[in-house]
C-alpha cells in the first residue's frame, strides 16, 4: 500500500526550499526518531530513495526457554 503525499515549495525573499512530508504511519513503521539524519539519493528521474545516515539496530530476537 502506498502513501500519496504532495511536494511543497516554500519561497522566501532570497531562497526557496522543497519539502516532502513522511506520513506518520510510515515514520512509525520505520522507527524514525525526531531530528534523525537521512539522505536522499536519485536512483532515476522518477525514483527518489531515502537512506538513513546511521543504520538502526535490528530488533533483538527473543530466545525461547524450554
Secondary structure, 3 states (H helix, E strand, C coil): CCCCCCEEEEECCCCEEEEECCCHHHHHHHCCCCCCCEEEEEEECCEEEEEECCCCCCCCCCCCCC
